[in-house]
């Protein structure tokens, strides 16, 4: 389990390093905005799934 977490962290750090080195400032901003939108969507879906699960309990 901890190995999987460390491997995931390493891969994400490697991707961040490549983006930092290869992309221009405008491209970095676009990647950041896309990641931010994806994070909000994931949060919303998670809250909906939690609400659905809690509604199923009652």
Secondary structure by P-SEA (a helix, b strand, c coil): caaaaaaaaaaaaaaaaaaaccccaaaaaaaaaaaaaaaaaaaaaaaaaaaaaaaaac
